[in-house]
Amino acid sequence: MSTTDTALLGHVSGEALSASALSDLWTMTTGPLIQGRVLGIFCGQAVGAGNPKLAGIWLQVSLYVLSMLSIVVFISWNVTEYVWIAFGEDEAIAKDAGYYARVLSFAIPGTLMLSQATQFFSSQQIMRPEVVASSVALVLNLVLGLSLVLGIPFPNFAGYGFAACPWVTSSVTYLQVLIVGVIFCYIQGLHRPCWGGWSWKEITNERVKSFSGLYFPSALSLASDFWRVAVIGGVAAKIGEEEVGVFNTSYRIMWITLILIGAIARAAGIKMSLRLGNGDPMGAKRAGYVGIFVSVIILFFLSGAVVWKIREFAMIFTDDDVFLNLFEEMRWPFVATLFFMNLSVAIEKVPISMGRTTAVFWAGFAGSWLGQVPGVIFFTVYWRNDLVGLYTGMAVGYILCTVLYSFITLTSDWKKYSDQAIERSEAKED
């Protein structure tokens, strides 16, 4: 939905797009703390090991741990305005960025519940709740955004503009929670085979420690990625106001491709978790490698389309000629970044599904802070102080991440991690 929001705001004004970009750059520094997706590992391995009720227990543990973290995130988002003023940004844009983040902060509980519930279902290969909820949300977010933000298709009504955009997104988030809770839980009861009811006594210190042991490296890995993007966004902001707007918008194009590649990686991850929990390491390995192979094939086609029609892709988000010309100028390093970013995501899902979140964290940390950030600084200082130099440095960092994730995957002992999955899934019997 954030991609839709960017597209809508790009047609409101350049200032609105810049304010949302600043909001995103700050909120992404703490938002990833509640976005680590490891619940599917625990639930999938429990189901694969024949202990389905344990999946429901892990859902409770995840909600308990993440609810504590969400308090920190909520507070952080509500100081966005003051952070950007302290960094010397224009007060008017900083105020708008603060408003945008503050409204979105009220959707944090809904986002948390939705994320964990959909992981709980997808780990059982039940995809309907997420597919239906997200599909309705995407359509409704677009329809309400067009009408309330831009005033389309109503004559003599220009919409409420920037102010309405975050309220639309927050409202649609809670609608998704209602769809999953009412239709798929209360009416259809899809949760019952793996849900034994809420029980505080099942949230033991041992389980919290086990969950946290995988969750925090995963969350910190994601957070490190976003912190790195925030730093690079700061570099883009120093280049110029138009450049930071294009940087934020271009990331939305990468996220469009990531939706497809991420879906393939998640499907492979579900298969791997089930097979690891079932004691089938070779089957898990095949599932992981098939996911990578399919991702590579699709990425070649997607990258070619973006190179060929980058101006048309950019026009989804803005009709400003200055922005569109900047997109065309940086097309080649941008597409290289897009390709290797998505490929690294496809590959990292393999060791993550094994439970190797710590190894993935350190590899991502090296790629981000020893590869990408220094690369961006080097190319923008010593070569070209524009988006071409910036995206060239980003591409170098993602290539390093791809190499490191590939090394972890190729050197993993699948039998060892299958045994660990089985042991983890029998925790209920301890």
Secondary structure as UniProt FT lines:
FT   HELIX           2..10
FT   TURN            11..12
FT   HELIX           14..30
FT   HELIX           31..34
FT   HELIX           39..48
FT   TURN            49..50
FT   HELIX           52..77
FT   TURN            78..79
FT   HELIX           80..86
FT   TURN            87..88
FT   HELIX           91..105
FT   TURN            106..107
FT   HELIX           108..122
FT   TURN            123..125
FT   HELIX           128..144
FT   HELIX           145..149
FT   TURN            152..153
FT   TURN            155..156
FT   HELIX           161..164
FT   HELIX           165..178
FT   HELIX           179..187
FT   TURN            190..191
FT   HELIX           192..194
FT   HELIX           200..202
FT   HELIX           205..239
FT   HELIX           241..277
FT   TURN            278..279
FT   HELIX           281..308
FT   HELIX           310..314
FT   TURN            315..317
FT   HELIX           321..329
FT   HELIX           331..354
FT   HELIX           357..366
FT   HELIX           367..372
FT   HELIX           373..382
FT   HELIX           387..410
FT   HELIX           414..425
FT   HELIX           427..429
//
